[in-house]
């Protein structure tokens, strides 16, 4: 039995078509009727999918004209744990990095709390600027537990994905908790991102663990506000509290 697509699923299919070049930048999308026929959905579902893509800036909508592809989507879905490099390749960009520093240090109070260590235990601190097709868009400031940090010397940090490299050693980032807020670039951030002090940034603070739940990294990542959209998808069905209230 075939599954009927909802508007979010249809929007995801259309995003993938944009990424795959089926609908290149500047192209006109098929009509509502044509998409409804192609994906076996109602025209109201197509309109809602178009509205979502318009809100995200992927397409433009003009009355009386077909929608136009404006940009490749730059969403980072926190329903999936994906490295910067993998995400960049997915959206058709070339990922790279510029290593600012890598040092062995003693864990401070916050690092100790987040990584399950004692204050003063060894950690490795990495500061790296991440680039999309040569443009600086993000600063990583990450503390790694020692068993992970010692492996970083074997990684070309300017060209390789740390996640990909660690997996070759049997180390997998399995779970993560994210905290996201907005800040203004301080002078140090501005210099690294080649922008003006005070520029709006999205900050993501992340604690990642292996499959057993042991902490591996604690990171403070700062993105240029126009370089990334963070998305979180959820539903009532995934919320035990909501289900229990609804079922009373």
N, CA, C and O of each residue as an XYZ file, in Angstrom:
992
protein
N       0.847     -1.200      0.000
C       0.000      0.000      0.000
C       0.880      1.247      0.000
O       1.802      1.349      0.810
N       0.610      2.193     -0.894
C       1.417      3.398     -0.971
C       1.069      4.361      0.151
O      -0.070      4.389      0.617
N       2.043      5.149      0.588
C       1.841      6.116      1.649
C       1.467      7.465      1.062
O       2.123      7.948      0.139
N       0.411      8.076      1.597
C      -0.006      9.394      1.135
C       0.901     10.444      1.753
O       1.084     10.477      2.970
N       1.458     11.286      0.930
C       2.380     12.304      1.421
C       1.627     13.447      2.069
O       0.604     13.896      1.551
N       2.138     13.930      3.223
C       1.674     15.170      3.794
C       2.441     16.324      3.165
O       3.372     16.110      2.388
N       2.047     17.545      3.503
C       2.703     18.689      2.850
C       4.162     18.817      3.240
O       4.978     19.251      2.426
N       4.515     18.445      4.475
C       5.927     18.515      4.880
C       6.752     17.484      4.114
O       7.868     17.778      3.687
N       6.213     16.288      3.941
C       6.922     15.264      3.175
C       7.064     15.687      1.710
O       8.102     15.456      1.088
N       6.019     16.302      1.171
C       6.107     16.786     -0.199
C       7.151     17.890     -0.320
O       7.930     17.906     -1.273
N       7.170     18.816      0.644
C       8.185     19.878      0.627
C       9.585     19.280      0.663
O      10.488     19.778     -0.009
N       9.777     18.203      1.452
C      11.085     17.550      1.526
C      11.463     16.945      0.179
O      12.619     17.031     -0.235
N      10.502     16.338     -0.506
C      10.775     15.772     -1.829
C      11.188     16.884     -2.810
O      12.108     16.712     -3.610
N      10.501     18.006     -2.729
C      10.821     19.114     -3.639
C      12.182     19.719     -3.305
O      12.921     20.106     -4.210
N      12.521     19.807     -2.024
C      13.863     20.277     -1.636
C      14.923     19.376     -2.259
O      15.898     19.851     -2.840
N      14.713     18.064     -2.126
C      15.678     17.108     -2.674
C      15.804     17.277     -4.184
O      16.897     17.146     -4.736
N      14.697     17.565     -4.850
C      14.747     17.778     -6.299
C      15.555     19.016     -6.646
O      16.262     19.036     -7.654
N      15.455     20.058     -5.810
C      16.267     21.258     -6.018
C      17.743     20.929     -5.824
O      18.584     21.327     -6.629
N      18.054     20.199     -4.751
C      19.446     19.836     -4.473
C      20.030     18.966     -5.572
O      21.210     19.086     -5.905
N      19.210     18.094     -6.133
C      19.685     17.178     -7.170
C      19.769     17.834     -8.547
O      20.204     17.208     -9.513
N      19.349     19.102     -8.631
C      19.418     19.800     -9.901
C      18.249     19.544    -10.830
O      18.247     20.006    -11.971
N      17.244     18.802    -10.346
C      16.056     18.582    -11.167
C      15.358     19.912    -11.445
O      14.848     20.151    -12.539
N      15.351     20.773    -10.420
C      14.831     22.131    -10.552
C      15.970     23.094    -10.237
O      16.129     23.471     -9.076
N      16.767     23.507    -11.216
C      17.940     24.356    -10.949
C      17.544     25.768    -10.533
O      16.389     26.172    -10.671
N      18.526     26.508    -10.022
C      18.284     27.881     -9.609
C      17.742     28.697    -10.775
O      18.257     28.622    -11.891
N      16.696     29.478    -10.504
C      16.082     30.300    -11.526
C      15.024     29.603    -12.345
O      14.323     30.247    -13.126
N      14.892     28.292    -12.183
C      13.916     27.541    -12.974
C      12.506     27.726    -12.421
O      12.319     28.042    -11.246
N      11.534     27.526    -13.280
C      10.137     27.535    -12.870
C       9.748     26.120    -12.424
O      10.046     25.140    -13.107
N       9.083     26.030    -11.278
C       8.586     24.729    -10.845
C       7.371     24.333    -11.689
O       6.708     25.197    -12.265
N       7.080     23.040    -11.763
C       5.834     22.625    -12.415
C       4.622     23.255    -11.713
O       4.733     23.741    -10.588
N       3.494     23.239    -12.373
C       2.285     23.829    -11.806
C       1.778     22.995    -10.633
O       2.197     21.854    -10.437
N       0.872     23.582     -9.859
C       0.252     22.847     -8.748
C      -0.384     21.560     -9.256
O      -0.238     20.498     -8.649
N      -1.092     21.669    -10.378
C      -1.765     20.492    -10.931
C      -0.755     19.413    -11.313
O      -0.969     18.235    -11.029
N       0.340     19.806    -11.953
C       1.341     18.827    -12.385
C       2.000     18.136    -11.201
O       2.225     16.926    -11.231
N       2.313     18.907    -10.148
C       2.928     18.298     -8.965
C       1.930     17.405     -8.246
O       2.287     16.323     -7.779
N       0.689     17.849     -8.155
C      -0.336     17.013     -7.522
C      -0.459     15.673     -8.238
O      -0.581     14.627     -7.602
N      -0.425     15.716     -9.571
C      -0.506     14.480    -10.354
C       0.742     13.614    -10.153
O       0.640     12.399     -9.986
N       1.910     14.242    -10.171
C       3.169     13.493    -10.085
C       3.332     12.795     -8.744
O       3.868     11.689     -8.681
N       2.867     13.440     -7.656
C       3.072     12.882     -6.321
C       1.795     12.295     -5.708
O       1.785     11.869     -4.553
N       0.723     12.283     -6.503
C      -0.555     11.710     -6.046
C      -1.038     12.352     -4.747
O      -1.386     11.663     -3.788
N      -1.052     13.670     -4.737
C      -1.534     14.418     -3.572
C      -2.562     15.440     -4.051
O      -2.730     15.661     -5.250
N      -3.242     16.053     -3.093
C      -4.224     17.070     -3.435
C      -3.534     18.394     -3.729
O      -2.386     18.605     -3.336
N      -4.224     19.269     -4.411
C      -3.648     20.578     -4.706
C      -3.493     21.406     -3.435
O      -2.595     22.244     -3.353
N      -4.352     21.184     -2.445
C      -4.177     21.904     -1.175
C      -2.882     21.494     -0.496
O      -2.229     22.322      0.140
N      -2.499     20.213     -0.622
C      -1.218     19.756     -0.071
C      -0.069     20.426     -0.809
O       0.913     20.828     -0.186
N      -0.176     20.553     -2.120
C       0.855     21.218     -2.910
C       0.986     22.672     -2.483
O       2.099     23.172     -2.322
N      -0.141     23.356     -2.297
C      -0.101     24.774     -1.913
C       0.565     24.943     -0.557
O       1.341     25.880     -0.368
N       0.278     24.054      0.393
C       0.905     24.150      1.720
C       2.403     23.871      1.631
O       3.192     24.510      2.326
N       2.799     22.925      0.784
C       4.229     22.649      0.594
C       4.923     23.854     -0.028
O       6.023     24.223      0.384
N       4.278     24.469     -1.023
C       4.829     25.673     -1.645
C       4.970     26.797     -0.613
O       5.969     27.516     -0.598
N       3.961     26.938      0.246
C       4.007     28.003      1.253
C       5.186     27.797      2.200
O       5.844     28.761      2.591
N       5.458     26.540      2.572
C       6.578     26.240      3.461
C       7.899     26.565      2.768
O       8.779     27.176      3.374
N       8.046     26.166      1.514
C       9.285     26.433      0.775
C       9.472     27.921      0.522
O      10.601     28.410      0.487
N       8.369     28.644      0.344
C       8.459     30.094      0.172
C       8.936     30.747      1.460
O       9.780     31.642      1.432
N       8.393     30.299      2.591
C       8.805     30.827      3.895
C      10.284     30.580      4.152
O      10.958     31.410      4.763
N      10.791     29.444      3.687
C      12.198     29.099      3.885
C      13.119     29.815      2.894
O      14.340     29.746      3.032
N      12.556     30.492      1.910
C      13.373     31.202      0.927
C      13.899     30.330     -0.194
O      14.787     30.748     -0.937
N      13.361     29.117     -0.330
C      13.819     28.224     -1.389
C      13.177     28.598     -2.723
O      13.815     28.499     -3.771
N      11.917     29.027     -2.684
C      11.226     29.408     -3.911
C      10.558     30.767     -3.722
O      10.355     31.223     -2.597
N      10.224     31.395     -4.825
C       9.460     32.644     -4.815
C       8.098     32.371     -5.423
O       7.965     31.606     -6.378
N       7.089     33.011     -4.851
C       5.729     32.821     -5.321
C       5.190     34.139     -5.857
O       5.206     35.150     -5.155
N       4.713     34.133     -7.094
C       4.157     35.334     -7.703
C       2.762     35.002     -8.230
O       2.569     33.993     -8.908
N       1.803     35.850     -7.915
C       0.434     35.596     -8.332
C       0.349     35.498     -9.855
O       0.846     36.359    -10.581
N      -0.296     34.423    -10.314
C      -0.477     34.238    -11.744
C       0.715     33.648    -12.457
O       0.675     33.469    -13.674
N       1.794     33.337    -11.720
C       2.995     32.778    -12.352
C       3.454     31.558    -11.564
O       3.134     31.403    -10.385
N       4.202     30.706    -12.229
C       4.741     29.527    -11.538
C       5.842     29.925    -10.563
O       6.522     30.934    -10.749
N       6.003     29.111     -9.518
C       7.019     29.396     -8.513
C       8.404     29.248     -9.115
O       8.648     28.389     -9.963
N       9.313     30.113     -8.653
C      10.688     30.133     -9.155
C      11.640     29.680     -8.060
O      11.498     30.082     -6.905
N      12.615     28.840     -8.418
C      13.624     28.394     -7.455
C      14.594     29.539     -7.197
O      15.226     30.052     -8.120
N      14.704     29.935     -5.929
C      15.583     31.041     -5.548
C      16.935     30.583     -5.041
O      17.956     31.203     -5.338
N      16.950     29.496     -4.273
C      18.193     29.110     -3.594
C      18.141     27.647     -3.214
O      17.071     27.048     -3.111
N      19.314     27.087     -3.010
C      19.390     25.755     -2.417
C      19.071     25.873     -0.934
O      19.560     26.788     -0.271
N      18.256     24.960     -0.400
C      17.934     25.043      1.021
C      19.160     24.838      1.892
O      19.998     23.980      1.615
N      19.257     25.639      2.953
C      20.389     25.496      3.883
C      19.875     25.181      5.275
O      20.173     25.879      6.244
N      19.104     24.127      5.349
C      18.550     23.710      6.623
C      19.474     22.707      7.293
O      20.082     21.866      6.632
N      19.571     22.805      8.605
C      20.208     21.767      9.394
C      19.134     21.171     10.277
O      18.624     21.832     11.182
N      18.792     19.924     10.015
C      17.704     19.258     10.723
C      18.250     18.581     11.968
O      19.072     17.669     11.874
N      17.790     19.029     13.148
C      18.277     18.432     14.381
C      17.603     17.108     14.698
O      17.881     16.493     15.728
N      16.708     16.665     13.804
C      16.216     15.309     13.923
C      17.250     14.301     13.443
O      17.099     13.097     13.649
N      18.304     14.803     12.798
C      19.395     13.961     12.309
C      20.709     14.513     12.840
O      20.922     15.726     12.830
N      21.587     13.639     13.301
C      22.902     14.067     13.764
C      23.862     13.954     12.587
O      24.298     12.863     12.221
N      24.179     15.102     12.007
C      24.979     15.118     10.783
C      26.106     16.131     10.936
O      25.883     17.230     11.444
N      27.311     15.776     10.505
C      28.442     16.683     10.618
C      28.288     17.852      9.650
O      27.512     17.789      8.697
N      29.048     18.932      9.916
C      29.049     20.103      9.028
C      29.424     19.685      7.611
O      28.787     20.106      6.645
N      30.463     18.856      7.488
C      30.923     18.455      6.147
C      29.852     17.679      5.401
O      29.628     17.916      4.214
N      29.189     16.760      6.081
C      28.154     15.975      5.415
C      26.981     16.867      5.026
O      26.424     16.736      3.936
N      26.611     17.776      5.930
C      25.515     18.701      5.635
C      25.882     19.586      4.442
O      25.058     19.787      3.550
N      27.113     20.118      4.413
C      27.533     20.998      3.320
C      27.477     20.276      1.979
O      26.999     20.829      0.989
N      27.962     19.048      1.951
C      27.919     18.295      0.690
C      26.482     18.024      0.255
O      26.183     18.016     -0.939
N      25.594     17.801      1.224
C      24.197     17.534      0.922
C      23.545     18.720      0.226
O      22.705     18.529     -0.653
N      23.915     19.945      0.601
C      23.296     21.126     -0.011
C      24.092     21.627     -1.218
O      23.817     22.705     -1.744
N      25.074     20.842     -1.652
C      25.787     21.180     -2.870
C      26.943     22.141     -2.691
O      27.409     22.723     -3.671
N      27.426     22.328     -1.461
C      28.556     23.216     -1.197
C      29.830     22.390     -0.981
O      29.780     21.180     -0.757
N      30.960     23.076     -1.055
C      32.247     22.431     -0.798
C      32.705     22.815      0.611
O      33.013     23.982      0.849
N      32.758     21.864      1.552
C      33.162     22.191      2.918
C      34.676     22.234      3.071
O      35.396     21.467      2.431
N      35.147     23.124      3.914
C      36.565     23.166      4.269
C      36.688     23.839      5.623
O      35.694     24.274      6.205
N      37.914     23.922      6.117
C      38.121     24.505      7.439
C      39.419     25.283      7.500
O      40.294     25.148      6.644
N      39.519     26.099      8.533
C      40.749     26.836      8.803
C      41.024     26.675     10.296
O      40.345     27.276     11.128
N      42.017     25.866     10.626
C      42.317     25.587     12.027
C      43.013     26.786     12.666
O      44.045     27.249     12.180
N      42.445     27.275     13.746
C      43.020     28.400     14.475
C      43.928     27.897     15.582
O      45.030     28.414     15.762
N      43.477     26.892     16.329
C      44.322     26.347     17.402
C      43.812     24.968     17.809
O      42.621     24.674     17.716
N      44.734     24.141     18.258
C      44.432     22.853     18.873
C      45.395     22.693     20.023
O      46.610     22.680     19.826
N      44.863     22.569     21.223
C      45.742     22.513     22.388
C      45.203     21.542     23.427
O      43.995     21.352     23.570
N      46.139     20.935     24.146
C      45.780     20.097     25.293
C      45.733     21.014     26.509
O      46.664     21.779     26.759
N      44.639     20.930     27.260
C      44.439     21.855     28.377
C      43.780     21.113     29.529
O      43.468     19.926     29.431
N      43.575     21.845     30.628
C      42.884     21.289     31.785
C      41.428     21.728     31.744
O      41.135     22.900     31.509
N      40.524     20.797     31.970
C      39.096     21.084     31.885
C      38.694     22.151     32.895
O      39.051     22.079     34.071
N      37.935     23.153     32.412
C      37.393     24.144     33.339
C      36.070     23.618     33.902
O      35.679     22.486     33.620
N      35.392     24.433     34.690
C      34.176     23.973     35.365
C      33.119     23.496     34.361
O      32.531     22.428     34.525
N      32.891     24.295     33.332
C      31.840     23.940     32.368
C      32.216     22.698     31.575
O      31.379     21.815     31.391
N      33.445     22.608     31.106
C      33.881     21.438     30.350
C      33.793     20.180     31.199
O      33.375     19.127     30.718
N      34.187     20.292     32.461
C      34.119     19.134     33.348
C      32.677     18.668     33.513
O      32.395     17.471     33.470
N      31.761     19.628     33.704
C      30.352     19.267     33.875
C      29.799     18.604     32.619
O      29.144     17.566     32.707
N      30.053     19.183     31.465
C      29.471     18.679     30.228
C      30.092     17.364     29.766
O      29.420     16.549     29.133
N      31.359     17.155     30.076
C      32.057     15.961     29.598
C      32.182     14.875     30.653
O      32.809     13.844     30.410
N      31.595     15.094     31.819
C      31.645     14.077     32.867
C      33.035     13.868     33.435
O      33.418     12.745     33.764
N      33.794     14.959     33.549
C      35.165     14.894     34.036
C      35.298     15.628     35.361
O      34.352     16.257     35.834
N      36.464     15.541     35.942
C      36.806     16.365     37.102
C      37.508     17.619     36.596
O      38.219     17.580     35.592
N      37.307     18.724     37.294
C      38.017     19.952     36.936
C      39.516     19.682     36.951
O      40.040     19.129     37.918
N      40.206     20.070     35.886
C      41.650     19.834     35.784
C      42.012     18.598     34.987
O      43.179     18.413     34.642
N      41.026     17.733     34.680
C      41.311     16.585     33.819
C      41.691     17.076     32.420
O      41.262     18.155     32.010
N      42.486     16.301     31.685
C      42.914     16.759     30.356
C      41.784     16.730     29.340
O      40.987     15.794     29.292
N      41.737     17.775     28.533
C      40.843     17.853     27.378
C      41.642     18.431     26.216
O      42.724     18.987     26.406
N      41.100     18.293     25.027
C      41.690     18.933     23.851
C      40.706     19.978     23.344
O      39.534     19.684     23.104
N      41.203     21.203     23.184
C      40.366     22.306     22.711
C      40.742     22.644     21.272
O      41.903     22.898     20.952
N      39.717     22.639     20.415
C      39.903     22.957     19.004
C      39.099     24.204     18.660
O      37.911     24.294     18.968
N      39.754     25.157     18.022
C      39.061     26.304     17.432
C      39.286     26.243     15.934
O      40.421     26.191     15.459
N      38.190     26.249     15.202
C      38.272     26.075     13.753
C      37.189     26.902     13.077
O      36.054     26.944     13.553
N      37.526     27.559     11.973
C      36.551     28.268     11.154
C      36.124     27.327     10.032
O      36.965     26.727      9.363
N      34.810     27.199      9.831
C      34.301     26.348      8.757
C      33.834     27.213      7.600
O      33.235     28.272      7.792
N      34.122     26.737      6.390
C      33.826     27.495      5.186
C      32.901     26.706      4.262
O      32.997     25.483      4.167
N      32.008     27.418      3.587
C      31.191     26.849      2.527
C      31.659     27.451      1.217
O      31.494     28.645      0.970
N      32.247     26.605      0.377
C      32.757     27.060     -0.927
C      33.635     28.298     -0.779
O      33.540     29.245     -1.559
N      34.506     28.265      0.258
C      35.485     29.327      0.468
C      35.024     30.468      1.343
O      35.838     31.323      1.692
N      33.751     30.525      1.716
C      33.236     31.626      2.526
C      33.168     31.207      3.990
O      32.556     30.185      4.299
N      33.787     31.978      4.915
C      33.677     31.642      6.346
C      32.243     31.830      6.823
O      31.665     32.905      6.662
N      31.669     30.779      7.411
C      30.278     30.870      7.862
C      30.083     30.432      9.303
O      29.035     30.700      9.891
N      31.081     29.759      9.887
C      30.873     29.211     11.228
C      32.192     29.067     11.980
O      33.223     28.737     11.394
N      32.140     29.320     13.287
C      33.281     29.099     14.173
C      32.949     27.934     15.091
O      31.909     27.934     15.749
N      33.825     26.951     15.136
C      33.707     25.849     16.093
C      34.697     26.083     17.236
O      35.884     26.314     17.007
N      34.199     26.021     18.443
C      35.073     25.986     19.621
C      34.658     24.761     20.414
O      33.652     24.775     21.123
N      35.447     23.698     20.285
C      35.044     22.393     20.796
C      36.067     21.851     21.769
O      37.274     21.938     21.540
N      35.566     21.284     22.867
C      36.414     20.560     23.822
C      36.118     19.068     23.675
O      34.962     18.647     23.725
N      37.176     18.275     23.493
C      37.045     16.828     23.341
C      37.655     16.113     24.543
O      38.639     16.576     25.121
N      37.063     14.988     24.908
C      37.698     14.158     25.931
C      39.032     13.668     25.381
O      39.235     13.632     24.168
N      39.936     13.292     26.274
C      41.310     13.006     25.859
C      41.404     11.884     24.835
O      42.195     11.979     23.896
N      40.615     10.820     24.992
C      40.745      9.679     24.074
C      40.345     10.057     22.651
O      40.792      9.422     21.696
N      39.518     11.074     22.500
C      39.173     11.574     21.174
C      40.191     12.604     20.712
O      40.641     12.573     19.566
N      40.550     13.510     21.601
C      41.461     14.585     21.241
C      42.811     14.107     20.759
O      43.400     14.716     19.866
N      43.311     13.033     21.329
C      44.623     12.534     20.913
C      44.616     12.046     19.465
O      45.670     11.974     18.833
N      43.439     11.712     18.935
C      43.350     11.244     17.553
C      43.323     12.381     16.541
O      43.511     12.153     15.346
N      43.090     13.607     17.013
C      42.953     14.720     16.081
C      44.257     15.028     15.339
O      44.235     15.612     14.255
N      45.391     14.634     15.925
C      46.677     14.867     15.261
C      46.787     14.081     13.961
O      47.614     14.402     13.108
N      45.951     13.045     13.805
C      45.988     12.222     12.597
C      45.027     12.724     11.525
O      44.945     12.148     10.440
N      44.296     13.805     11.831
C      43.255     14.291     10.933
C      43.706     15.593     10.271
O      44.253     16.471     10.938
N      43.482     15.720      8.970
C      43.701     16.986      8.275
C      42.502     17.873      8.586
O      41.485     17.821      7.895
N      42.628     18.682      9.625
C      41.486     19.425     10.150
C      40.957     20.477      9.192
O      39.816     20.918      9.330
N      41.758     20.883      8.231
C      41.304     21.884      7.272
C      40.524     21.275      6.110
O      39.836     21.984      5.377
N      40.636     19.962      5.948
C      39.993     19.346      4.780
C      39.097     18.166      5.135
O      38.181     17.838      4.380
N      39.343     17.534      6.257
C      38.603     16.319      6.582
C      37.506     16.588      7.601
O      37.581     17.529      8.391
N      36.492     15.745      7.561
C      35.453     15.733      8.583
C      35.960     14.955      9.794
O      36.389     13.809      9.669
N      35.906     15.584     10.958
C      36.326     14.897     12.179
C      35.439     13.687     12.430
O      35.930     12.625     12.814
N      34.130     13.839     12.213
C      33.218     12.712     12.437
C      33.585     11.525     11.550
O      33.618     10.385     12.012
N      33.861     11.799     10.269
C      34.233     10.712      9.361
C      35.521     10.047      9.813
O      35.639      8.822      9.783
N      36.493     10.861     10.233
C      37.781     10.310     10.661
C      37.635      9.468     11.921
O      38.229      8.394     12.022
N      36.849      9.947     12.882
C      36.686      9.205     14.131
C      35.994      7.864     13.900
O      36.282      6.879     14.579
N      35.085      7.839     12.940
C      34.397      6.575     12.673
C      35.361      5.494     12.193
O      35.127      4.305     12.407
N      36.451      5.916     11.538
C      37.462      4.938     11.122
C      38.148      4.299     12.317
O      38.684      3.195     12.217
N      38.131      5.002     13.460
C      38.693      4.462     14.702
C      37.625      3.794     15.563
O      37.897      3.408     16.699
N      36.423      3.656     15.034
C      35.348      3.014     15.795
C      34.692      3.912     16.820
O      34.054      3.423     17.752
N      34.838      5.233     16.663
C      34.225      6.189     17.590
C      33.087      6.886     16.857
O      33.296      7.519     15.823
N      31.874      6.761     17.408
C      30.695      7.290     16.737
C      29.969      8.285     17.640
O      29.711      8.012     18.812
N      29.651      9.432     17.071
C      28.802     10.409     17.759
C      27.361      9.985     17.515
O      26.846     10.100     16.403
N      26.718      9.495     18.565
C      25.410      8.864     18.409
C      24.250      9.757     18.848
O      23.194      9.767     18.216
N      24.452     10.507     19.935
C      23.386     11.333     20.493
C      23.915     12.745     20.729
O      25.107     12.939     20.968
N      23.028     13.716     20.661
C      23.440     15.095     20.934
C      22.287     15.886     21.525
O      21.120     15.656     21.204
N      22.641     16.827     22.398
C      21.699     17.803     22.925
C      22.126     19.166     22.403
O      23.311     19.499     22.437
N      21.170     19.963     21.918
C      21.474     21.251     21.312
C      20.757     22.367     22.064
O      19.594     22.228     22.443
N      21.454     23.456     22.272
C      20.846     24.687     22.778
C      21.160     25.787     21.773
O      22.321     25.996     21.421
N      20.131     26.489     21.311
C      20.300     27.465     20.239
C      19.806     28.822     20.710
O      18.722     28.937     21.283
N      20.612     29.850     20.463
C      20.181     31.208     20.756
C      20.844     32.164     19.766
O      21.636     31.754     18.918
N      20.503     33.442     19.892
C      21.046     34.468     19.000
C      21.959     35.383     19.794
O      21.627     35.790     20.908
N      23.112     35.707     19.219
C      24.057     36.618     19.851
C      24.613     37.549     18.779
O      24.391     37.341     17.586
N      25.327     38.564     19.210
C      26.029     39.445     18.283
C      27.510     39.088     18.274
O      28.075     38.732     19.307
N      28.121     39.184     17.129
C      29.536     38.840     16.997
C      30.390     39.792     17.824
O      30.284     41.011     17.692
N      31.244     39.221     18.684
C      32.215     40.054     19.385
C      33.404     40.282     18.442
O      33.439     39.692     17.363
N      34.363     41.110     18.814
C      35.475     41.386     17.894
C      36.227     40.137     17.439
O      36.649     40.056     16.285
N      36.399     39.154     18.345
C      37.107     37.934     17.957
C      36.307     37.139     16.925
O      36.863     36.663     15.935
N      34.987     36.997     17.163
C      34.137     36.304     16.194
C      34.150     37.026     14.850
O      34.272     36.398     13.799
N      34.025     38.350     14.894
C      33.960     39.141     13.666
C      35.221     38.970     12.833
O      35.149     38.855     11.609
N      36.373     38.952     13.489
C      37.628     38.792     12.755
C      37.700     37.428     12.076
O      38.142     37.324     10.931
N      37.267     36.387     12.776
C      37.337     35.045     12.210
C      36.346     34.857     11.070
O      36.633     34.142     10.110
N      35.192     35.489     11.167
C      34.158     35.338     10.148
C      34.229     36.414      9.071
O      33.417     36.431      8.145
N      35.207     37.313      9.198
C      35.418     38.382      8.220
C      34.154     39.216      8.042
O      33.710     39.482      6.925
N      33.592     39.618      9.176
C      32.393     40.431      9.173
C      32.547     41.539     10.202
O      33.597     41.658     10.833
N      31.520     42.343     10.378
C      31.585     43.460     11.323
C      31.206     43.006     12.721
O      30.339     42.149     12.890
N      31.858     43.583     13.720
C      31.457     43.330     15.098
C      29.994     43.743     15.260
O      29.562     44.766     14.729
N      29.248     42.935     15.999
C      27.833     43.205     16.189
C      26.930     42.494     15.200
O      25.707     42.547     15.334
N      27.517     41.821     14.192
C      26.713     41.074     13.224
C      25.940     39.971     13.939
O      26.464     39.326     14.846
N      24.700     39.759     13.530
C      23.870     38.731     14.149
C      24.420     37.335     13.851
O      24.716     37.003     12.703
N      24.553     36.528     14.897
C      25.009     35.147     14.771
C      24.002     34.219     15.419
O      23.316     34.600     16.367
N      23.914     32.997     14.907
C      23.203     31.926     15.584
C      24.236     31.098     16.344
O      25.231     30.649     15.775
N      23.982     30.903     17.642
C      24.905     30.098     18.448
C      24.244     28.761     18.779
O      23.113     28.703     19.259
N      24.986     27.695     18.506
C      24.536     26.352     18.853
C      25.536     25.756     19.840
O      26.712     25.585     19.518
N      25.061     25.445     21.035
C      25.902     24.752     22.008
C      25.455     23.294     22.059
O      24.274     22.993     22.229
N      26.424     22.403     21.909
C      26.107     21.001     21.663
C      26.952     20.086     22.539
O      28.163     20.266     22.662
N      26.309     19.122     23.131
C      26.983     18.056     23.880
C      26.670     16.750     23.177
O      25.505     16.375     23.047
N      27.709     16.050     22.718
C      27.519     14.820     21.955
C      28.116     13.638     22.703
O      29.146     13.758     23.367
N      27.447     12.487     22.583
C      27.875     11.273     23.287
C      27.968     10.111     22.306
O      27.455     10.174     21.189
N      28.630      9.056     22.750
C      28.727      7.844     21.946
C      27.490      6.972     22.206
O      26.631      7.353     23.001
N      27.386      5.808     21.550
C      26.186      4.974     21.727
C      25.934      4.546     23.174
O      24.791      4.270     23.537
N      26.966      4.488     23.996
C      26.781      4.094     25.394
C      26.381      5.266     26.280
O      26.080      5.079     27.458
N      26.377      6.490     25.713
C      26.035      7.668     26.499
C      27.223      8.387     27.094
O      27.046      9.357     27.832
N      28.437      7.937     26.794
C      29.629      8.600     27.321
C      29.905      9.875     26.525
O      29.934      9.832     25.295
N      30.108     11.009     27.201
C      30.354     12.264     26.483
C      31.655     12.215     25.687
O      32.663     11.674     26.142
N      31.605     12.794     24.488
C      32.781     12.871     23.627
C      33.196     14.308     23.360
O      34.389     14.600     23.282
N      32.223     15.220     23.219
C      32.565     16.597     22.875
C      31.546     17.570     23.458
O      30.378     17.241     23.667
N      32.033     18.769     23.710
C      31.192     19.895     24.112
C      31.608     21.069     23.235
O      32.774     21.463     23.230
N      30.655     21.625     22.496
C      31.011     22.608     21.475
C      30.154     23.856     21.567
O      28.975     23.803     21.917
N      30.778     24.985     21.244
C      30.105     26.271     21.104
C      30.346     26.707     19.661
O      31.432     27.180     19.324
N      29.324     26.546     18.806
C      29.441     26.853     17.385
C      28.658     28.129     17.079
O      27.549     28.315     17.579
N      29.236     29.004     16.258
C      28.602     30.287     15.944
C      28.537     30.464     14.435
O      29.556     30.454     13.743
N      27.308     30.629     13.939
C      27.054     30.719     12.502
C      26.655     32.138     12.117
O      25.970     32.827     12.872
N      27.092     32.566     10.936
C      26.531     33.779     10.363
C      25.025     33.591     10.198
O      24.565     32.542      9.748
N      24.270     34.618     10.566
C      22.823     34.476     10.588
C      22.196     34.163      9.244
O      21.116     33.575      9.195
N      22.855     34.546      8.133
C      22.276     34.296      6.812
C      22.797     33.011      6.181
O      22.501     32.725      5.021
N      23.573     32.233      6.939
C      24.197     31.045      6.359
C      23.472     29.757      6.701
O      23.729     28.727      6.077
N      22.575     29.784      7.672
C      22.021     28.540      8.182
C      20.622     28.750      8.712
O      20.319     29.790      9.297
N      19.769     27.762      8.506
C      18.468     27.689      9.156
C      18.419     26.396      9.944
O      18.658     25.325      9.388
N      18.114     26.477     11.223
C      17.968     25.285     12.051
C      16.498     24.888     12.061
O      15.627     25.737     12.253
N      16.217     23.614     11.857
C      14.838     23.154     11.911
C      14.722     21.999     12.895
O      15.646     21.203     13.063
N      13.569     21.929     13.538
C      13.228     20.827     14.431
C      11.830     20.383     14.049
O      10.904     21.193     14.042
N      11.665     19.119     13.735
C      10.346     18.597     13.410
C       9.888     17.689     14.547
O      10.638     16.831     15.013
N       8.648     17.891     14.984
C       8.096     17.032     16.024
C       6.614     16.845     15.764
O       6.060     17.390     14.810
N       5.987     16.074     16.620
C       4.561     15.813     16.467
C       3.982     15.458     17.814
O       4.705     15.122     18.752
N       2.656     15.538     17.898
C       1.986     15.150     19.137
C       2.265     13.695     19.442
O       2.412     13.321     20.606
N       2.340     12.870     18.416
C       2.549     11.436     18.624
C       3.884     11.132     19.282
O       4.041     10.079     19.901
N       4.860     12.049     19.158
C       6.181     11.782     19.727
C       6.315     12.308     21.148
O       7.371     12.156     21.762
N       5.247     12.932     21.688
C       5.310     13.538     23.017
C       4.466     12.729     23.984
O       3.239     12.802     23.922
N       5.084     11.951     24.886
C       4.314     11.122     25.813
C       3.337     11.931     26.654
O       2.215     11.483     26.887
N       3.742     13.124     27.117
C       2.863     13.931     27.955
C       1.629     14.357     27.167
O       0.504     14.284     27.663
N       1.857     14.805     25.927
C       0.732     15.226     25.094
C      -0.217     14.072     24.839
O      -1.435     14.248     24.850
N       0.345     12.875     24.606
C      -0.511     11.716     24.367
C      -1.350     11.403     25.584
O      -2.535     11.093     25.466
N      -0.726     11.486     26.778
C      -1.463     11.119     27.986
C      -2.586     12.113     28.255
O      -3.658     11.722     28.717
N      -2.351     13.412     27.966
C      -3.393     14.414     28.158
C      -4.515     14.214     27.155
O      -5.696     14.284     27.498
N      -4.126     13.961     25.895
C      -5.115     13.806     24.840
C      -5.994     12.597     25.085
O      -7.179     12.615     24.753
N      -5.419     11.528     25.671
C      -6.148     10.274     25.811
C      -7.008     10.214     27.060
O      -7.716      9.233     27.285
N      -6.950     11.276     27.886
C      -7.765     11.235     29.112
C      -9.252     11.317     28.765
O     -10.097     11.296     29.661
